[in-house]
Amino acid sequence: MSDDVVRQESREEQPQQRPTAEPSEGGGFALRLYKPGQGYYTRIGTAIGIGILAVWGAYALMNQIENSGLSGAYRLPIQYGVPAGFIIAMGVLVYWLTGLSRKANDFFIATEGEMKKVRWSTRKELTRSTKVVIFTVLVLGAFLFVWDIVFMLVFEAMGVLKGVPTLARLFGSGS
């Protein structure tokens, strides 16, 4: 066997390393993502969703602080500092969740893999299914309407219901 094949096999047998902060060539630290090439779209979608919620939450915090009656020199730094800190904390959480957490990223990768297996309906199938659902709802609604009238008349004749409108009043031809 050649040295290249042996090196490649030994790399494949090594377990995935947990993401850690390591010194980079420039002397600083670089965080490596866990399995960076996998589950990309699921990670991005999750990050965007949490980002939208974070901005919404920060806006709500800002409004709560504004309406709290806080006054003085510290009002503006608190009103804008707390939401900014919240957004920063959520950014760190998103980075940890979508970049470093093994369990979460394995879930994202598995989810994206399962979504690739889904067989999506064609436009023709979707149109046909929609027509069936609409027809079924209309027929069932008419059926229940008729039986509601029948039960109403039967219970009125038995004296169980009092003051039930007659069929003429129900359909607008009587007064």
C-alpha positions in Angstrom: 0.0 0.0 0.0 1.2 3.5 -0.7 1.7 6.0 2.0 -1.2 8.2 0.7 -3.7 5.3 1.1 -2.4 4.5 4.7 -2.7 8.2 5.7 -6.2 8.5 4.2 -7.4 5.3 6.0 -5.9 6.5 9.3 -7.7 9.9 9.0 -11.0 8.1 8.3 -10.7 5.9 11.4 -10.1 8.8 13.8 -13.2 9.9 15.7 -14.4 13.5 15.2 -12.8 16.0 17.5 -14.9 18.1 19.8 -14.8 21.7 18.7 -12.4 23.7 20.8 -10.6 26.9 20.8 -7.1 26.4 19.4 -4.3 28.8 18.6 -4.3 29.8 15.0 -1.3 30.6 12.9 -1.7 34.3 13.6 -1.4 33.8 17.4 -5.2 34.3 18.1 -7.8 31.7 18.8 -10.1 30.2 16.1 -13.2 28.2 17.0 -13.9 25.3 14.7 -17.4 24.3 13.8 -18.6 20.8 14.4 -19.0 19.0 11.1 -19.1 22.3 9.1 -20.1 21.0 5.7 -23.2 19.1 6.9 -26.7 20.3 7.8 -26.0 23.7 6.3 -29.5 24.8 5.4 -31.0 23.5 8.7 -28.4 25.4 10.7 -29.0 28.6 8.7 -32.8 28.3 9.0 -32.4 27.7 12.8 -30.1 30.7 13.1 -32.4 33.0 11.2 -35.4 31.9 13.2 -33.7 32.4 16.5 -32.3 35.7 15.3 -35.8 37.0 14.4 -37.0 35.9 17.9 -34.0 37.6 19.5 -34.7 40.9 17.7 -38.4 40.7 18.6 -37.5 40.0 22.2 -35.0 42.9 22.3 -37.7 45.2 20.9 -40.1 44.0 23.6 -37.5 44.6 26.3 -36.8 48.1 25.0 -40.5 48.9 25.1 -40.9 47.5 28.6 -38.0 49.5 29.9 -39.3 52.6 28.2 -42.8 52.2 29.7 -41.4 51.3 33.2 -41.2 55.0 34.2 -37.4 54.8 34.5 -36.0 58.3 34.4 -32.7 60.1 34.9 -29.2 59.9 33.4 -29.2 56.1 33.2 -32.5 55.7 31.4 -31.1 55.6 27.8 -28.1 53.4 28.5 -30.4 50.9 30.3 -33.2 51.2 27.7 -30.8 50.4 24.9 -28.0 48.5 26.7 -30.2 45.7 28.1 -31.7 44.8 24.6 -28.2 45.1 23.1 -26.9 42.7 25.7 -29.8 40.4 25.1 -29.1 40.3 21.3 -25.4 39.6 22.0 -26.3 36.8 24.4 -28.7 35.3 21.9 -26.0 35.6 19.2 -23.6 33.6 21.4 -26.4 31.0 22.0 -27.0 30.7 18.3 -23.3 30.3 17.6 -23.0 27.6 20.2 -26.2 25.9 19.1 -25.6 25.9 15.4 -21.9 25.7 15.4 -20.5 23.9 18.4 -23.1 21.7 20.1 -22.7 18.1 19.1 -26.2 16.9 19.9 -27.9 19.9 18.2 -25.8 19.7 15.1 -26.2 15.9 14.8 -30.0 16.6 15.0 -29.7 19.3 12.3 -27.7 17.0 10.1 -30.2 14.1 10.5 -33.1 16.4 9.9 -31.6 17.7 6.6 -30.9 14.1 5.6 -34.5 13.1 6.2 -35.8 16.1 4.3 -33.8 15.0 1.3 -35.7 11.7 1.3 -39.1 13.3 1.3 -41.1 12.9 -1.9 -42.9 16.2 -2.5 -46.3 16.2 -4.3 -46.5 17.4 -7.9 -48.7 20.4 -8.7 -51.3 18.0 -10.4 -51.5 15.8 -7.3 -51.8 18.8 -5.0 -54.6 20.3 -7.1 -56.5 17.0 -7.2 -56.1 16.5 -3.4 -57.3 20.0 -2.8 -60.4 19.4 -4.9 -61.2 16.2 -3.0 -60.9 18.0 0.3 -63.1 20.9 -0.7 -65.8 18.6 -2.1 -65.7 16.4 1.0 -66.1 19.4 3.3 -69.0 20.8 1.3 -70.8 17.4 1.1 -70.2 16.8 4.9 -71.4 20.3 5.7 -74.6 19.8 3.7 -75.2 16.4 5.3 -74.8 17.8 8.8 -77.0 20.8 8.0 -79.8 18.5 6.8 -79.5 16.3 9.9 -79.5 19.3 12.2 -82.8 20.5 10.7 -84.3 17.0 11.0 -83.3 16.7 14.7 -84.5 20.2 15.4 -87.9 19.3 13.9 -88.1 16.0 15.7 -87.2 17.5 19.1 -89.7 20.3 18.5 -92.5 17.7 17.8 -91.5 15.8 20.9 -91.8 19.0 23.0 -88.1 18.9 24.0 -87.3 22.2 22.2 -89.5 25.3 22.6 -89.5 28.2 20.2 -87.8 26.5 17.4 -88.2 28.4 14.1 -90.3 26.7 11.4 -88.8 25.7 8.1 -90.4 28.7 6.5 -88.8 31.1 8.9 -85.5 29.2 8.6 -85.3 29.8 4.9 -86.7 33.3 4.9 -90.0 32.9 3.2 -92.1 33.5 6.3 -92.2 36.4 8.7 
